[in-house]
């Protein structure tokens, strides 16, 4: 493990439990943001192919419906995982 990584781990280990939890929450936030940006990049990468194929544009309402459905599915999966 690189020394700078070990130094970071040592700093985190030295924190009180409540602050370690804050660090974990922040890392989760950053990871979620990175996944969302990667998903957006993948979506934007296929946009020219959709346009060239003559696919009709998607309305804001359709996008919102898909986002809400994906969030509901994620919440359903997370609820099931917490019951295990």
Residue pairs with C-beta under 8 A, 6 or more apart in sequence:
1 9
12 20
12 23
13 20
15 23
